Amino acid sequence: MAATKEMEVVKGLDVEKYMGRWYEIASFPSRFQPKAGTNTRATYTLNEDGTINVLNETWSDGKRGFIQGTAYKADPSSDEAKLKVKFYVPPFLPIFPVVGDYWVLFIDDDYQYALIGQPSRKYLWILSRNPRLDGEIYNQLLERATAEGYDVTKLHKTPHADSPPEEDDAPKDTKGIWWIKSILGK
């Protein structure tokens, strides 16, 4: 079997410019997200200690499911955009830390869309500052992902409402039912 080349990641990521809300345009399905999730998004906020507060939200069955975590540079001495993200699960009773890789593989000059992956190539996200992304840009990101060794046929486009919901627009899934369902593959 041919050796898989090392993925190229963004160097010199402007972390402050990266902060804010990002909408998931497409992703590889994962057991960490509900299969029928809509309006999925991530909001990043810089903490005083240089770590990043991560709020991931999705709507499923009319309820807002969410999980909060922390992101930090995998190697503080490197200029590569290789981050670690830590969440405690289950979200309704945070006990167990789960740490994953979050590598910024591409970001445009204006920080309006990004391609996120990780070394095993099991996870891939296309993110945008807006819930809709131009088809030509989307296809360019698919080409980049393919060049990095991803099977883009696994990508699932995330449905978004015409007007993105606000946090208070739906009841919260305070019991973490979405998380339990996602672990069971529903």
C-alpha positions as CSV (number, residue, x, y, z in Angstrom):
1,M,0.0,0.0,0.0
2,A,1.3,3.4,-0.9
3,A,2.3,5.7,1.9
4,T,-0.1,8.6,2.5
5,K,1.5,11.9,2.2
6,E,1.6,14.3,5.2
7,M,-1.3,16.8,5.0
8,E,-0.5,20.4,4.5
9,V,-1.9,22.7,7.1
10,V,-2.3,26.5,7.2
11,K,0.8,28.3,8.7
12,G,0.5,31.5,10.6
13,L,-3.3,31.3,11.3
14,D,-4.6,34.6,12.7
15,V,-6.4,33.1,15.7
16,E,-8.2,36.4,16.6
17,K,-9.5,36.7,13.0
18,Y,-10.7,33.0,13.1
19,M,-12.9,33.6,16.2
20,G,-16.6,34.0,15.8
21,R,-19.4,31.9,14.2
22,W,-18.8,29.3,11.5
23,Y,-21.6,27.3,9.8
24,E,-21.0,23.7,8.8
25,I,-21.6,23.5,5.1
26,A,-20.7,19.8,4.8
27,S,-19.0,17.1,6.9
28,F,-18.2,13.4,7.1
29,P,-20.9,11.8,9.2
30,S,-19.7,11.0,12.7
31,R,-21.1,9.4,15.8
32,F,-20.6,12.7,17.6
33,Q,-23.4,14.4,15.7
34,P,-27.0,13.5,15.1
35,K,-27.7,12.1,11.6
36,A,-30.7,14.4,11.1
37,G,-28.9,17.5,12.5
38,T,-29.7,20.9,10.8
39,N,-28.3,24.4,11.2
40,T,-25.1,23.0,12.6
41,R,-22.5,25.6,13.6
42,A,-19.5,26.3,15.8
43,T,-18.8,29.5,17.7
44,Y,-15.2,30.1,18.8
45,T,-14.2,32.6,21.5
46,L,-10.7,33.4,22.6
47,N,-10.0,32.9,26.3
48,E,-7.6,35.1,28.2
49,D,-5.1,32.2,28.6
50,G,-4.9,31.8,24.8
51,T,-7.1,28.7,24.6
52,I,-10.4,28.8,22.6
53,N,-13.9,28.2,23.9
54,V,-15.7,26.0,21.5
55,L,-19.5,25.9,21.3
56,N,-20.9,23.3,18.8
57,E,-24.6,23.5,18.2
58,T,-27.1,21.6,16.0
59,W,-30.8,21.3,15.8
60,S,-32.5,17.9,15.7
61,D,-36.2,17.2,16.1
62,G,-36.8,20.8,16.9
63,K,-34.4,20.9,19.8
64,R,-31.0,22.6,20.1
65,G,-28.3,20.2,21.0
66,F,-24.9,21.6,22.0
67,I,-21.6,20.7,23.5
68,Q,-18.9,23.0,24.8
69,G,-15.2,22.4,24.8
70,T,-11.7,23.9,24.6
71,A,-9.3,24.1,21.7
72,Y,-5.5,24.8,22.0
73,K,-2.4,24.6,19.8
74,A,-1.1,21.0,19.6
75,D,2.5,22.4,19.6
76,P,2.7,26.0,21.0
77,S,6.1,26.4,19.3
78,S,4.8,25.6,15.8
79,D,3.2,28.1,13.4
80,E,1.1,25.3,11.9
81,A,-2.7,25.4,12.5
82,K,-2.8,22.1,14.2
83,L,-5.1,22.3,17.2
84,K,-6.4,19.9,19.8
85,V,-10.1,20.1,20.8
86,K,-11.2,18.7,24.2
87,F,-14.8,18.0,25.1
88,Y,-16.2,16.3,28.2
89,V,-18.8,13.6,27.5
90,P,-21.6,12.9,27.9
91,P,-22.6,16.6,27.6
92,F,-25.3,16.3,30.2
93,L,-22.9,14.8,32.7
94,P,-19.4,15.9,31.6
95,I,-17.1,13.3,33.1
96,F,-14.8,11.8,30.4
97,P,-12.5,14.0,28.4
98,V,-12.3,13.3,24.7
99,V,-9.5,15.0,22.7
100,G,-9.4,15.2,19.0
101,D,-7.3,16.8,16.3
102,Y,-8.5,20.0,14.5
103,W,-6.3,20.9,11.6
104,V,-7.0,23.9,9.5
105,L,-6.1,22.6,6.0
106,F,-7.2,25.8,4.1
107,I,-8.7,29.2,4.9
108,D,-9.3,32.0,2.4
109,D,-7.5,35.3,2.9
110,D,-10.7,37.0,4.3
111,Y,-11.4,34.2,6.7
112,Q,-14.8,33.5,5.2
113,Y,-14.5,29.7,4.5
114,A,-12.3,27.0,5.7
115,L,-11.4,23.3,5.3
116,I,-10.8,21.4,8.5
117,G,-9.5,17.9,8.8
118,Q,-7.3,15.6,11.0
119,P,-4.5,13.2,10.4
120,S,-6.5,9.9,10.2
121,R,-8.7,11.5,7.5
122,K,-11.8,10.1,9.2
123,Y,-13.3,13.6,9.8
124,L,-13.6,16.5,7.4
125,W,-15.6,19.7,7.7
126,I,-16.3,22.5,5.2
127,L,-17.1,25.7,7.2
128,S,-18.3,29.1,6.2
129,R,-19.2,32.4,7.9
130,N,-22.5,32.1,6.1
131,P,-25.0,29.2,6.0
132,R,-24.6,29.1,2.2
133,L,-21.4,28.7,0.2
134,D,-20.9,29.5,-3.5
135,G,-20.9,26.3,-5.5
136,E,-17.6,27.2,-7.2
137,I,-15.9,27.7,-3.9
138,Y,-17.4,24.5,-2.5
139,N,-15.9,22.6,-5.5
140,Q,-12.5,24.2,-5.0
141,L,-12.6,23.0,-1.4
142,L,-13.5,19.5,-2.6
143,E,-10.5,19.5,-4.9
144,R,-8.2,20.6,-2.0
145,A,-9.6,17.8,0.3
146,T,-9.1,15.2,-2.5
147,A,-5.5,16.4,-2.9
148,E,-5.0,15.8,0.8
149,G,-6.2,12.2,0.5
150,Y,-9.9,12.5,1.6
151,D,-12.6,10.5,-0.1
152,V,-15.0,13.5,-0.6
153,T,-17.9,11.1,-1.7
154,K,-18.4,10.6,2.1
155,L,-19.3,14.3,2.6
156,H,-22.8,15.1,3.7
157,K,-24.2,18.6,3.1
158,T,-25.7,20.1,6.2
159,P,-29.2,21.6,5.8
160,H,-29.6,25.2,6.9
161,A,-32.8,27.2,7.3
162,D,-33.2,30.4,5.3
163,S,-32.8,32.4,8.5
164,P,-30.4,30.8,11.0
165,P,-32.0,30.0,14.4
166,E,-30.9,31.8,17.5
167,E,-30.1,29.9,20.7
168,D,-33.4,30.7,22.2
169,D,-35.5,29.8,19.1
170,A,-35.8,26.1,20.2
171,P,-35.9,24.3,23.5
172,K,-32.6,23.0,24.6
173,D,-31.8,19.3,24.7
174,T,-30.8,19.4,28.3
175,K,-30.8,15.7,28.8
176,G,-28.3,15.1,25.9
177,I,-30.8,12.8,24.0
178,W,-29.1,13.8,20.7
179,W,-25.8,12.6,22.1
180,I,-27.3,9.2,23.1
181,K,-29.0,8.8,19.8
182,S,-25.9,9.7,17.9
183,I,-23.9,7.0,19.8
184,L,-26.6,4.5,18.9
185,G,-26.3,5.5,15.3
186,K,-29.7,7.3,15.0
